Amino acid sequence: MKTKHILIAAALTACISNAKEVQPPAPVTEIAKVESATDTPLVQIAVLLDTSGSMSGLIEQAKTQLWKLVNEFITAKQDGKTPVVQVALYEYGKSSLRAEENWIRQIQPLTRDLDKVSEELFALTTNGGDEYCGAVIQRAMKDLTWNANPKVYKAIFIAGNEPFTQGPIDSKQSCKDAIAKGIIVNTIHCGGEAQGIAGHWNQGVLLADGKYLVIDQNQAIVHIEAPQDAEIVKLNEELNKTYISYGSMAPAAKARQVAQDNNAAAKAESGAQVQRIISKASANYCNDTWDLVDACKQKDFDITKVKEADLPEEMKKMTIEERKAHLMKKTAEREEIQKKVLTLNKEREAYVATQRKESAQNDTLDTAMVKALRAQAEKKGIAWEK
C-alpha cells in the first residue's frame, strides 16, 4: 500500500512540474504520460467569410457553429493521439475594409484561442463591397503559419455568393498555389448549385483537391434538443469554477470566456450553447496563458516559478505545497466534470442521430464543412470512433 501511495504522489507531482497537454481526461491517480508537442497531431483550418451586405445569414451560422466544427475532432485519432485544432479567420468583400488590401482582413491567425475566435465572429457585421476570392485565398495561404508536415490536415474553407473569379488575383492560380503547399481549398457557395458552378465555385474541387459545397446561408440552424442538454448546461457552471486565473492576461481572458458563454447561451436554439460546453470539456479548449490548470499540463511548467504577484489572492497566502495541492484539486475537479460532459455527449449524439433520421434539411455551414473535412482528414490518417 505504501508503494502505491508513492507512485500516486509521483504521478500527481508530474502534472504540476513537468507535464504537457493530456488528451481525454484520465483519473487523477492514473495520469497518462504526455507526448511532446512535436508528436501531437495537428489540424489547421482557415475559414474565409464573405461579409458583404447579403451575407448576414452566413455570419449568423458561423457564430453558432464554430464549436460544432471543433468538436468533430473530439473522438478523432491520428497515430492513437487526438489532434490539436487551430482555426484562422478572414473576412472579405466588405466596403468598410481597405481597398488597397482588396477588401480583405485577417481577423485571427491560426490559433487555439477559441474564445477569441468566437468573440471576433460575434463582432462581425456586413455591408456592400467587392468579393475577391482569389485574393483572399492567396492572403490566407501566404500570411498564415502552415505546418510543413505532410501528415497535418490543412484546409481553407471559403464561403460566398459572387463569382469565384472576381478580382485582380487569378483564383485558379491561388488554388494551384495552395495545393502545392498541401493546403486543400474547399468552396462553399451560398445559393443554388447551378448558379455556383456558373460562377466557377467548383474550382476548388478541380484544382486544389477540395470539395464544392452548396448551402442556404439564410436557413436557421436546426438544433435537436436532447434529454442530456440541461445537465450539460448545468455542468458548465461547475466547470467554470475550476479555472484559476493568473498573470496580467487573466482579467480580460476570463471576461472573454464569460462573454462567449453568454453569446452561446443567447443562441441556445441553434445548439451553440451545448456545443460550446462540449468544446470546453475537450483537449482542444486550452487557456494555458491565463489558467493555471491548463498551464500545469505544459512542458516545463513549474508552479514554484510563478510570481506571487501573478497568483490569485487566495493562493498568495498559501505555502508552495498548499499551492500544489490546490492546483491538483482543481485539476481533478475539472477532469471529472469534463468526463461527465463527454459521456453525456456520447448519449446525446446517439439520441440526435436517431431523431435526425426523421427530419431532412438543406446543408448549412456546419454540415457542409463537416462532410468535407471528415473525408479529407481521413486521407491524412485521422480516424473517428465508430
Buried (B, 14 or more C-beta within 10 A) or exposed (E): EEEEEEEBEEBBBBBBBBBBBBBBBEEBEEBEEBBEEEEBBBBBBBBBBBBBEBBBBBBBBBBBBBBBBBBBBBBBBBEEBBBBBBBBBBBBBBBEBEEEEBBBBBBBBBEBBBBBBBBBBBEBEBBEBBBBBBBBBBBBBEBBEBBEEEBBBBBBBBBBBBBBBBBEBBBBEBBBBBBEEBBBBBBBBBBEEEBBBEBBBBBBBEBBBBBBBBBBBBBBBBBBBBEBBEBBBEBBEBBBEBBBBBBEBBEEBBEBBEBBBEBBBBBBEBBBBBBBBBBBBBBBBBBBBBBBBBBBBBEEBEBEEBEEEBBEEEBEEBEEEEBBBBBBEBBBBBBBBBBBBBEBBEEBBEBBEEEEEEEEEEBBBBBBBBBBBBEBBEEBEBBEEE
